[in-house]
């Protein structure tokens, strides 16, 4: 099934529901329609957008998310469906009651794959992995040696070959990363709900002010999808004054791409959903059923 990420940003619009179609009436009276069932994510980045309650309800009923951006075009709010899975209560309970050893082993699996993907991307961009693939093999249960942070230092130091530092406030490639990660986070939060999990109750992330701890956990191995897209947009890590429409479209498109696996090509959103489902099954069975077969 087609799953669209739709952004309303460049002009004011009136969004409503008509015959199960998301109907977008633009300022110039042009009208665009999309079947509600095809909408994965609706991004609202223009303050002069009006959305009807009927449309919001229909999007939620179909499992879509609605993301609202602030003045800087970065997402600041998210609407998620309350009921995403037919055994949601059962899965919530197993998620809450999950034992620490199980969570530690899940975190080990996640971080190993995250570092592998970072090493593979460096290999693709610069011809070598800078030792990250070896580091991935040495991640222990719960990552007590903080291999994730060690790998991050090496990864970002060599990513642009200019000692780039991850800084959310900087007006360079960080601005692109912030936007791309926010979209990835929204898609992952949706996957958590679809799998019957609560996106707040994390495996490792546990900040009391973070409403999306589990989404942040599950998205970790897929961050390199955004990293590569940002590198293509800004290979020299130049200063960026604002997120252009072209930049946003490129980053949104990256989340909708496919990844190579040992079982052929999979849509990234499907891989994220599979990960969320495997985490849910791991909680219920008290066994590690999470695996990655990414190339």
Residue, then its C-alpha position, 0 to 999 in steps of 0.5 A: x500500500x502507498x504510504x505518503x508523507x505530506x507537507x503543507x508549508x509554502x502557502x496557507x491551506x484548508x484541509x478537510x475530509x470529503x468522501x474519505x479523501x484528505x482534501x487540500x484547498x490551497x490559497x490559489x483555489x487549487x484543490x488536491x485530494x489524497x485517500x486518507x488511508x494512504x497518508x502515513x504522516x501529515x506535516x503542518x509547517x505553515x501557521x496559516x493552515x486550517x484543519x477540520x476535526x473530522x479530518x484529524x479523526x479520520x487520520x487517527x482512525x487510519x493510523x496516520x500521525x500529524x506533526x506540527x512545526x514551529x517557526x524554524x520549520x522543526x516539528x514541535x508537536x505530534x498527534x498519534x492514534x491512541x489505539x494502534x493494536x488489537x492487543x494493545x493492553x496486553x502489550x502495554x503490560x508486558x512492556x511495563x513489566x519487562x525485566x532489566x536483563x531483557x532490556x539490556x540485551x535488547x539495547x545491546x542488539x540495537x546499539x550493535x546494529x547502529x554502530x554497524x550501520x555507521x561503519x558501513x556508511x563511513x565505508x561507503x563515503x570514505x572507503x573505510x569504517x575507521x574501526x567501527x565494525x570492530x567496536x560493534x562486535x564488542x558491545x556488551x549487554x546494556x552497553x556498560x562500556x559506552x561503546x555507543x558514545x565511543x563510536x559516535x566520537x569516531x563517526x562524527x569526527x570522520x563523517x565530514x573530515x572536519x571534526x564535525x560536532x553534533x550541536x542542535x543549535x548550530x546553523x550547518x548540517x546540524x539543522x538538516x539532521x535535526x529536521x530529518x531525525x524529527x521526521x524519522x522519530x515521528x515515523x518510529x512513534x507511529x510504528x510503536x503505536x501500530x505494534x501496540x507499544x507505548x512510545x514513552x516507555x523506553x528500553x534505554x532512554x528514560x528522560x522524564x521529559x521525553x515523551x518518545x523514549x521508545x521511539x528514540x530507542x528503536x530509531x537508532x539503527x536507522x539514523x544513518x538513513x538521515x545522515x547519508x541524505x544530509x551528506x548528499x545535501x551538504x557534503x562540505x558542511x556549509x552554513x545553512x540559513x534556513x531549511x528550504x523546500x528542496x531540503x525538506x523534500x529531500x529529507x522526507x524522501x529519504x525516510x520513504x526510500x528502501x534499504x537492502x536486506x538479506x531478503x531483498x529491498x524493504x521500505x524503511x518504514x516497514x523495517x521500523x515497524x518490523x523492529x517495533x513488532x519484534x520488540x513487542x514480541x520480545x517483551x511478551x516472550x521474554x526472549x530476544x526476538x529483535x534482529x536486523x538483516x540490513x546490508 
